[in-house]
Amino acid sequence: MNCPVLSATINGVFVGRIVDHWHGKPASAIHKIAADGPQTVTTVGFDADAQADLSVHGGPDKAIHHYAADHYASWQSEGLLPPGTLPAAFGENLSTFGMNEETLCIGDILTAGSATLQISQGRQPCWKLNEHTGQKTMAYQFQKTDRTGWYYRILEPGIIQVGDEINLTSRPCPDWSVAKVTRARLTKRIGAEEAAHLSRLPELASGWRDAFRKMANGQLDEDTRKRLSPA
């Protein structure tokens, strides 16, 4: 299958630890800092990184979150981020220019440093994004704009650092851009036939396959309170 030429230079690698950021609310590792030097990547992400709630972050299907640095200019021009805000403001692990949700697809395989990664799903924004950015509507804006970033599973562990190239090497699902699938997952605006197809797509994260299986069967109700509201 033809695979487009797509590559970028990693301009940021970010990791974080679990901290009680907000009084009376669950802890989080959304505050990421720039990692110094080569970083080891295992099957569940960067060794130096952590996730507080593994039901919505982390695990094999959400090992690394990649966010397009290209989007920051739009967020700032829209007044949702202060001027000069730099990557990691959304808790991402990797930052690049030149790749985004429209140009990448579910199942894409990329090499980054000595690691091999596969796109598994887009990001479902949660209430912590609102708290972290100081914008009460940020999770909603993420969904509305399709600027969510995407998650990787790790096919081959390795070492990644700033300055490494990330290169697309295989595209098994060219019809399913990250933007298209994430939009369908978050809005549930998808036909039963397409939802059924996605429910069987092995490259898609298991949790999202389950969600599309329900959509294909007409089950559109979903309790999003845990994701959108603090406990």
Order of alpha helices (4+ residues) and beta strands (2+ residues): beta-beta-beta-beta-beta-beta-alpha-beta-beta-beta-alpha-alpha-beta-beta-beta-alpha-alpha-alpha-alpha
